[in-house]
Amino acid sequence: MSEEQKNMEAERSLSLEAQFEARIARDEKIEPKDWMPEKYRKTHIRQMSQHAHSEIVGMLPEGNWITRAPSLRRKVALLAKVQDEAGHGLYLYSACETLGITRDELYEQLHTGKAKYSSIFNYPTVTWADMGAIGWLVDGAAIINQVPLCNTSYGPYARAMIRVCKEESFHQRQGFEIMIKLAGGSPEQKEMAQDALNRWWWPSLMMLGPTDAESVHTEQSMKWKLKRKSNDDLRQQFIDQTVPQAELIGLTIPDADLKWNEERGSYDFGDINWDEFWQVVKGHGPCNKERMNARVGAWEGGEWVRDAAMAYAEKKESRKNKKVV
């Protein structure tokens, strides 16, 4: 390429980028076939795939309790929830594919540890009350994070999030109902609910991401409107929403420094153990290896099903073509 051609290409790129930035400023949706900066594409693949991976891995700690739920009603509800999570993962993987990455590449990134998923799913579910705490706290935090994504700048992601958020709202209510029942039950049941709250409170705050000062992606994601609220703002919103709910059902938030700040109109809260957060993110949490072993095992064990499905599809297509001829 000559120097003149290089200059013309550079000018064209600058013009396209200026148009792109103007569209973002006007809150227009960017669609798959639209021009976009490569960094925007890669950033959105990272964000959407991390979300998709979280939905798929998030099925594991809950699936552990389907057969042990205390009633048929609870079994059916939990099974439906896990099925929803699988659907969310599929929506989001499909949205990622519109940006030019294959499903197999996404799975490989997850299975090799190159891609991350939410740190919250690397904690064990040791009692039935954990199903309530996950629905109430984890899905509650997810909703706060995901509702703004219904207005994210990338069209396929924004549209997928509308259905995801509607279904997550049911999950949150299901979890809170479990906690209400336990908190209003026997002393042993209330103790179990409090224990679950104690164990899941701080990881739920961590799952909203590192502080804004420590987040390497927040500034750019906010600029491109991939995110609409910062991690710290989302965390504060979650705390302000959840503390009154705990008080309503007679449970205590495990934070000695938690107090209402009249001047700010929100809660002050204690220090988060960010060392723990980064250890879990780096693969050293209580269940990191267990989760990945289960996920990779399911992928490898299901290979024959995928092969059979592909063979059937090819056979069906072949028969269809013969009839046409």
Secondary structure per residue as TSV (DSSP state, phi and psi in degrees):
chain	resnum	aa	ss	phi	psi
A	1	M	-	360.0	129.6
A	2	S	-	-72.7	167.2
A	3	E	H	-63.0	-38.1
A	4	E	H	-64.8	-41.8
A	5	Q	H	-64.4	-39.2
A	6	K	H	-61.5	-43.0
A	7	N	H	-64.9	-40.5
A	8	M	H	-65.3	-39.6
A	9	E	H	-66.8	-39.5
A	10	A	H	-64.4	-42.3
A	11	E	H	-63.7	-38.9
A	12	R	H	-64.0	-43.3
A	13	S	H	-63.0	-41.1
A	14	L	H	-63.9	-39.7
A	15	S	H	-65.1	-44.3
A	16	L	H	-64.9	-39.5
A	17	E	H	-66.8	-38.3
A	18	A	H	-64.2	-40.9
A	19	Q	H	-64.9	-40.1
A	20	F	H	-62.0	-48.3
A	21	E	H	-61.5	-35.9
A	22	A	H	-66.7	-38.3
A	23	R	H	-65.2	-40.7
A	24	I	H	-61.8	-44.0
A	25	A	H	-62.1	-32.0
A	26	R	T	-85.3	3.6
A	27	D	T	63.8	29.9
A	28	E	-	-80.0	149.5
A	29	K	-	-81.0	136.3
A	30	I	B	-91.1	127.6
A	31	E	-	-106.9	162.4
A	32	P	T	-53.0	-37.6
A	33	K	T	-88.9	-2.2
A	34	D	S	-73.7	153.0
A	35	W	-	-69.0	139.9
A	36	M	-	-149.2	151.0
A	37	P	-	-62.2	146.2
A	38	E	H	-59.2	-35.9
A	39	K	H	-66.3	-35.6
A	40	Y	H	-62.1	-45.9
A	41	R	H	-60.1	-48.9
A	42	K	H	-66.9	-38.3
A	43	T	H	-63.4	-40.5
A	44	H	H	-73.7	-34.4
A	45	I	H	-61.0	-43.9
A	46	R	H	-61.8	-46.2
A	47	Q	H	-68.0	-46.8
A	48	M	H	-69.3	-39.5
A	49	S	H	-69.3	-36.7
A	50	Q	H	-61.6	-39.3
A	51	H	H	-65.1	-45.9
A	52	A	H	-62.2	-45.3
A	53	H	H	-59.9	-38.6
A	54	S	H	-64.8	-38.7
A	55	E	H	-64.3	-42.8
A	56	I	H	-71.4	-47.4
A	57	V	H	-68.0	-30.8
A	58	G	T	-64.8	-16.0
A	59	M	H	-69.8	-26.9
A	60	L	H	-66.2	-51.9
A	61	P	H	-64.6	-26.7
A	62	E	H	-85.2	-37.9
A	63	G	H	-58.4	-26.7
A	64	N	T	-60.3	-21.1
A	65	W	T	-111.5	2.3
A	66	I	T	-59.7	-47.7
A	67	T	T	-76.6	-12.6
A	68	R	T	-110.0	5.7
A	69	A	-	-59.2	146.9
A	70	P	S	-74.0	-8.2
A	71	S	S	-154.1	165.4
A	72	L	H	-62.5	-39.4
A	73	R	H	-59.1	-44.1
A	74	R	H	-67.6	-37.9
A	75	K	H	-61.6	-47.9
A	76	V	H	-62.0	-43.9
A	77	A	H	-64.4	-42.4
A	78	L	H	-69.6	-38.4
A	79	L	H	-62.3	-41.7
A	80	A	H	-63.9	-38.2
A	81	K	H	-65.0	-45.9
A	82	V	H	-62.4	-37.3
A	83	Q	H	-64.0	-39.7
A	84	D	H	-59.2	-43.4
A	85	E	H	-62.1	-39.1
A	86	A	H	-61.7	-42.4
A	87	G	H	-62.8	-40.0
A	88	H	H	-61.4	-43.4
A	89	G	H	-59.6	-42.1
A	90	L	H	-66.5	-40.8
A	91	Y	H	-55.6	-46.6
A	92	L	H	-74.3	-36.2
A	93	Y	H	-62.7	-39.8
A	94	S	H	-62.6	-40.5
A	95	A	H	-64.0	-38.8
A	96	C	H	-61.9	-40.2
A	97	E	H	-62.2	-25.2
A	98	T	T	-67.6	-12.4
A	99	L	T	-101.0	13.0
A	100	G	T	90.8	20.1
A	101	I	-	-117.5	143.2
A	102	T	-	-87.7	159.6
A	103	R	H	-61.1	-40.3
A	104	D	H	-63.7	-37.8
A	105	E	H	-63.9	-41.5
A	106	L	H	-63.7	-43.8
A	107	Y	H	-63.9	-41.0
A	108	E	H	-63.0	-40.0
A	109	Q	H	-62.0	-39.0
A	110	L	H	-68.2	-48.7
A	111	H	H	-69.3	-26.5
A	112	T	T	-90.4	-5.2
A	113	G	T	86.9	1.1
A	114	K	S	-67.8	-39.4
A	115	A	S	-96.6	147.3
A	116	K	-	-101.4	163.7
A	117	Y	-	-137.3	172.5
A	118	S	-	-59.4	132.9
A	119	S	G	-60.1	-24.9
A	120	I	G	-62.0	-26.2
A	121	F	G	-85.3	7.3
A	122	N	G	-101.3	20.9
A	123	Y	S	-112.4	147.3
A	124	P	-	-77.8	153.1
A	125	T	-	-107.6	100.7
A	126	V	-	-98.8	-18.8
A	127	T	S	-137.8	166.9
A	128	W	T	-61.4	-31.5
A	129	A	H	-61.0	-24.0
A	130	D	H	-63.0	-30.1
A	131	M	H	-66.0	-35.7
A	132	G	H	-69.8	-43.4
A	133	A	H	-65.5	-39.5
A	134	I	I	-64.9	-45.4
A	135	G	I	-63.3	-45.6
A	136	W	I	-70.7	-51.6
A	137	L	I	-88.4	-53.8
A	138	V	I	-66.7	-49.8
A	139	D	H	-69.9	-30.4
A	140	G	H	-63.2	-43.5
A	141	A	H	-67.2	-37.2
A	142	A	H	-62.6	-41.9
A	143	I	H	-61.6	-44.5
A	144	I	H	-59.7	-37.2
A	145	N	H	-75.6	-33.9
A	146	Q	H	-91.8	-28.6
A	147	V	G	-56.1	-44.7
A	148	P	G	-61.9	-23.6
A	149	L	G	-71.2	-13.6
A	150	C	G	-64.2	-16.2
A	151	N	G	-114.2	18.1
A	152	T	-	-64.2	161.1
A	153	S	S	-75.7	-18.1
A	154	Y	B	-93.9	118.1
A	155	G	H	-53.7	-53.2
A	156	P	H	-59.5	-36.9
A	157	Y	H	-68.3	-45.9
A	158	A	H	-60.5	-42.8
A	159	R	H	-69.9	-37.3
A	160	A	H	-63.9	-35.3
A	161	M	H	-70.3	-21.8
A	162	I	H	-62.0	-49.8
A	163	R	H	-69.3	-41.8
A	164	V	H	-56.3	-45.9
A	165	C	H	-66.1	-37.6
A	166	K	H	-61.5	-43.1
A	167	E	H	-72.5	-36.3
A	168	E	H	-63.3	-30.7
A	169	S	H	-64.2	-35.6
A	170	F	H	-67.3	-39.0
A	171	H	H	-62.4	-41.6
A	172	Q	H	-64.1	-42.0
A	173	R	H	-66.2	-39.3
A	174	Q	H	-59.9	-45.9
A	175	G	H	-64.6	-42.1
A	176	F	H	-65.8	-35.2
A	177	E	H	-63.9	-40.6
A	178	I	H	-59.4	-44.7
A	179	M	H	-66.3	-37.4
A	180	I	H	-61.1	-46.6
A	181	K	H	-62.0	-45.1
A	182	L	H	-68.1	-43.0
A	183	A	H	-65.2	-28.3
A	184	G	T	-96.4	7.5
A	185	G	S	-92.7	-145.7
A	186	S	-	-69.5	163.8
A	187	P	H	-55.2	-37.2
A	188	E	H	-66.6	-39.8
A	189	Q	H	-68.0	-41.2
A	190	K	H	-64.7	-38.3
A	191	E	H	-63.4	-38.8
A	192	M	H	-64.2	-41.5
A	193	A	H	-64.0	-42.6
A	194	Q	H	-65.0	-39.9
A	195	D	H	-62.1	-41.9
A	196	A	H	-64.3	-42.2
A	197	L	H	-60.9	-42.6
A	198	N	H	-59.2	-40.0
A	199	R	H	-81.4	-28.6
A	200	W	H	-100.3	-11.2
A	201	W	H	-61.8	-57.0
A	202	W	H	-67.2	-42.4
A	203	P	H	-59.4	-31.3
A	204	S	H	-67.4	-37.1
A	205	L	H	-67.8	-37.6
A	206	M	H	-67.7	-32.3
A	207	M	T	-66.1	-14.8
A	208	L	T	-79.8	3.8
A	209	G	-	100.8	165.5
A	210	P	S	-64.4	167.6
A	211	T	-	-58.9	156.2
A	212	D	T	-57.1	-33.7
A	213	A	T	-68.4	-27.1
A	214	E	T	-99.0	-11.2
A	215	S	-	-80.3	123.6
A	216	V	S	-84.6	-12.9
A	217	H	S	-108.9	-20.2
A	218	T	H	-57.6	-46.6
A	219	E	H	-59.5	-48.2
A	220	Q	H	-68.6	-39.4
A	221	S	H	-64.8	-36.0
A	222	M	H	-68.8	-38.8
A	223	K	H	-61.9	-42.8
A	224	W	T	-87.5	2.3
A	225	K	T	60.7	31.0
A	226	L	S	-75.6	-31.5
A	227	K	-	-119.5	148.0
A	228	R	S	-108.7	-20.0
A	229	K	S	-134.7	148.4
A	230	S	-	-77.6	164.3
A	231	N	H	-57.6	-44.7
A	232	D	H	-66.1	-37.7
A	233	D	H	-66.8	-40.8
A	234	L	H	-64.4	-40.8
A	235	R	H	-64.1	-43.0
A	236	Q	H	-64.2	-41.2
A	237	Q	H	-61.6	-42.0
A	238	F	H	-63.0	-44.9
A	239	I	H	-63.4	-47.4
A	240	D	H	-62.2	-31.0
A	241	Q	H	-80.1	-35.5
A	242	T	H	-88.3	-34.6
A	243	V	H	-57.1	-47.5
A	244	P	H	-61.7	-31.3
A	245	Q	H	-65.8	-41.9
A	246	A	H	-63.3	-42.6
A	247	E	H	-63.2	-36.6
A	248	L	H	-61.0	-37.6
A	249	I	T	-100.9	8.5
A	250	G	T	81.1	24.1
A	251	L	-	-107.2	156.8
A	252	T	-	-111.5	126.4
A	253	I	-	-67.3	129.0
A	254	P	S	-78.6	61.3
A	255	D	-	-143.8	105.5
A	256	A	T	-65.9	-21.6
A	257	D	T	-94.1	1.8
A	258	L	-	-71.4	126.3
A	259	K	E	-158.5	152.4
A	260	W	E	-76.5	129.8
A	261	N	E	-102.9	101.9
A	262	E	T	-61.2	-37.7
A	263	E	T	-66.1	-42.5
A	264	R	T	-86.0	-20.5
A	265	G	T	72.8	31.0
A	266	S	E	-155.9	177.5
A	267	Y	E	-90.7	138.6
A	268	D	E	-85.6	148.0
A	269	F	-	-142.3	166.0
A	270	G	-	-76.1	176.5
A	271	D	-	-72.2	137.6
A	272	I	-	-89.0	141.5
A	273	N	-	-80.9	84.7
A	274	W	H	-70.5	-21.6
A	275	D	H	-61.9	-41.2
A	276	E	H	-63.1	-43.7
A	277	F	H	-57.3	-50.1
A	278	W	H	-68.9	-32.1
A	279	Q	H	-62.5	-42.8
A	280	V	I	-67.0	-43.7
A	281	V	I	-60.5	-35.8
A	282	K	I	-80.9	0.5
A	283	G	I	102.8	11.2
A	284	H	I	-112.9	27.5
A	285	G	S	-80.4	176.7
A	286	P	T	-59.2	-31.9
A	287	C	T	-129.0	16.0
A	288	N	H	-56.1	-51.5
A	289	K	H	-66.2	-39.1
A	290	E	H	-61.6	-44.3
A	291	R	H	-64.0	-45.8
A	292	M	H	-69.8	-37.1
A	293	N	H	-61.8	-41.5
A	294	A	H	-65.9	-43.2
A	295	R	H	-66.7	-48.0
A	296	V	H	-65.0	-39.3
A	297	G	H	-61.5	-41.3
A	298	A	H	-65.8	-38.9
A	299	W	H	-65.1	-47.0
A	300	E	H	-70.3	-39.6
A	301	G	H	-68.4	-24.2
A	302	G	T	-94.1	7.5
A	303	E	H	-59.9	-39.7
A	304	W	H	-65.2	-32.0
A	305	V	H	-67.5	-44.1
A	306	R	H	-63.4	-41.8
A	307	D	H	-63.5	-42.3
A	308	A	H	-64.4	-41.2
A	309	A	H	-63.7	-41.6
A	310	M	H	-66.6	-40.7
A	311	A	H	-64.2	-41.0
A	312	Y	H	-64.4	-42.8
A	313	A	H	-63.3	-41.7
A	314	E	H	-65.8	-40.5
A	315	K	H	-64.6	-42.1
A	316	K	H	-64.1	-42.7
A	317	E	H	-65.4	-38.3
A	318	S	H	-63.7	-43.3
A	319	R	H	-63.8	-40.2
A	320	K	H	-62.0	-42.2
A	321	N	H	-65.8	-37.6
A	322	K	H	-64.6	-38.5
A	323	K	H	-65.9	-37.9
A	324	V	H	-64.1	-42.3
A	325	V	-	-65.8	360.0
